[in-house]
Amino acid sequence: MSTLVSIKFSRRAFLRTSSLAGGGMLIGFNLFTACKPKVEMPVDISKLNFNDFNAFIKIADNGMVTIFSPNPEIGQGVKTSMPMIIAEELDVPWDNVYVQQGILDTKNYTRQIAGGSQSIRFGWDPLRQTGATARQMLVNAAAARWGVDPAECEAKQGIITNAKGETLGYGDVVNDAATLEVPENVVLKDPKEYSLIGQDITNVDIDKIITGKPLFGLDYKEEGMVYASVLRPPSFGKVLDTFDDSEARAMPGVIDVIRIGQKARELLGKEEQNWTVKLSDSDKVVVIAKTTWEAIQGKKAIQATWTEGTPLESTDFQDKRLLGLLDGKVFTTLRKDGNVAKAFEQADKVLERTYESPFLPHNCMEPMNFFANVTEDRIHLVGPVQTPADAAATVAEMLGRDVADVHLEMTRMGGGFGRRLYGDFVYEAAEIANAIKKPVKMVSTREDDMTTGVYRPAIKYRIKASIKNGEITGYHLKEAAINDNMYGLIPNFFPAGTLENYQVDVAKYDSNITTGAWRAPYTNFLSFAEQSFLDELAELMDKDPVQMRLDLLQKVKGTTDERIEYSPQRLEDVIHLVVEKSGYRNPKPGVFQGFCAYYCHNTHVAEVADVVIENNTPVVKKITVAVDCGIVVNPLGARNQIEGGIVDGVGHAMYANFMFKDGAPESNNYDRYRLIRMNEAPKVETFFVENTLSPTGLGEPALPPAGAAVSIALKKATGNRIYKQPFINNMMAKEVIG
């Protein structure tokens, strides 16, 4: 049950060029920040270790290009889209590009992570700069060979041409280019010149994925490797007392049974500059075996006794605590404009509603796993993790080693959704390897993941608005959450800035149940609450819900409030686009439509859900979505992210529930945890606002509006408002939904 609960990152950039010992050109680059103008080069290039770079371009003598991507790939497509940005500015045919996963390099990168839908946003400028710099160096080398001005030469699709029509390939001049100084102030392409960006490019790993080639953490193997299965506390709040391993040791394939936890507990309360950890107080029992199956069977044979270390919480208790917080007076105010109390006193009407959500597990298709081998020379780690640098630093601290001893390789991940931000499974693998002095793969089962994981926290929102003379005069949002409250930017999302009297207050209580980021943290439920409330508010005021939002946006246009995170114009643009494309003003007979517009993770999204009644049951048939994410690097990958986020959002809002009884989850596999089925997934039609603004992320922004749009459509279809997720359990709509 150990989990990393808080992570801080800094950013650093570098750009350097050198000749490879075997010929060719190497350019290292940081994907997240602008390049430094000057970087000292190693004196002896021949001693440069290729693995010293965590991200770079390599151009071979034959003109082929290898781009090493340092980002963890969790299905968000950055292993394809980020190299596309480099290849565009480098101006090389995509067919000539190979993409490989880089390893962790803590010396040169401090934000080598996957999370927050930020990779493309932070990588856009430095990636273009990197590609353009490499292109200019190749042009300079060709010009020097011809004895002409580089300005007279042009590079296109891997070929450099001079004014006389003479040509040289990149491979012809790559060795010369490697000896040149890195140029400054290179010219970047105008978006009108793009030939690769904006094209549908297939995932670079797709062939390996569909043919079962080793890409994922579970695929990784080494000679002499053993397997480990970990017995963790059966409930949050219990700790290990004693255990009998005699039956397990007698089972086929079982090599050893050990107890771990001491190393992890030594970290409790310690903080380093870039990471903070919180680990469970309990020891764990580990079965070491020759195969995964034998390790899991051995774990089942362990007879353990557990004692109650902290109170064992149940869902009923948690609900009462959260409602008590909303009813109480102890809050932290995150934003306060005007005087909401006075607005309510003077109001003609006041609307107040409470919205509730459950815990949710992440349910990654690939369960948590990691490889570790701890020797005197180094700590070798391999597997799927979204925060490799923090995992490496924590392991080094835990084992009393220098972080330079840690060599971490990233595999592709079978889903992350925030779960793999937390490196508890990495720490377990490292502690086990350190104890047994053998290479080991720690593998969790589905039941392990669901019952001893990190969850989306249960949250309740209470929203209150005042109406005076037909206008909204006050808005007060209260949040009660378990363990952590919404982060500071969210109170500055829409409708912040549109109302004179606006306040956001938060309260929380600390639980022993581990919680953390879940795809689109906080906004995944807040969007449903706020957007449903705005729809009901429009109904109460007898206003069109779309026009009401457009009117509110007019009030914030031209604002000087620097706290506002969203763009009123861009939000207005997606609203107009989705209304047009969905036929919202004139729905087909029997189609009930719900509208939602939302901003999060730097991207503006509007969605319309179409619900119909089939066999007296509401069915979500289609979601129309309009997105402004700036320049769309890879439309194919972008649509995949949007469609996946919407199906995820609809499914969890409609069906997902996760309850606790005496500290233990009541669901441990898919037989009791309801996920959306293939035949229940709605059709998704995606439309992009076309502009030349810098791109933003897409892994998360399409999810939050989905549940809101569906709930509003369900209201029109059933006549019942929904205030609690999952919708299928909502008593007000139960007769219809079933």
Buried (B, 14 or more C-beta within 10 A) or exposed (E): BBBBBEBEBEEEBBBBBBBBEEEBBBBBBBBBBEBEEEEEEEEEEEEBEEEEBBBBBBBBBEBBBBBBBBBBBBBBBBBBBBBBBBBBBBBBBBEBBEBEBBBBBBEBBBBBBBBBBBBBBBBBBBBBBBBBBBBBBBBBBBBBBBEBEBEEBEBBEBBBBBEEEEEBBBBBBBBBBBEBEBBEEBEBBEEEEBBBBBBEBEBBBEEBBEEEEEBBBBBBEEEEBBBBBBBBBBBBBBBBEEBEBEEBBEBEBBBBBBBBBEBBBEBEEEEBEBBBBBBBBBBBBBBBBBEBBBBBBBBEBBEBEBEEBEEBBBBEBBBEBBBEBBEEEEBEEBBBBBBBEEBBEEBEEBBEBBBBBBBBBBBBEBBBBBBBBBEEEEBBBBBBBBBBBBBBBBBBBBBEBEBEBBBBBBBBBBBBBBBBBBBBBBBBBBBBBBBBEBBBBBBBBBBBBBBBBBBBBBBBBBBBBBBBEEEBBBBBBBBBBBBBBBEEBBBBBBBBBBBBBBBBBBBBEEBBBBBBBBBBBBBBBBBBBBBBBBBBBBBEBEBEBBEBBBBBBEBBEEEEEEEBBBBBEBBBBBBBBBBEBBBBEEBEEEBBBBBBBBBBBBBBBBBBBBBBBEEEEBBBBBBBBBBBBBBBBBBBBBBBBBBBBBBBBBBBBBBBBBBBEBBBBBBBEEEEBBEBEEEBBBEBBBBBBEBEEBBBBBBBBBBBBBBBBBBBBBBBBBEBBBBBBBBBBBEBBEEBBE
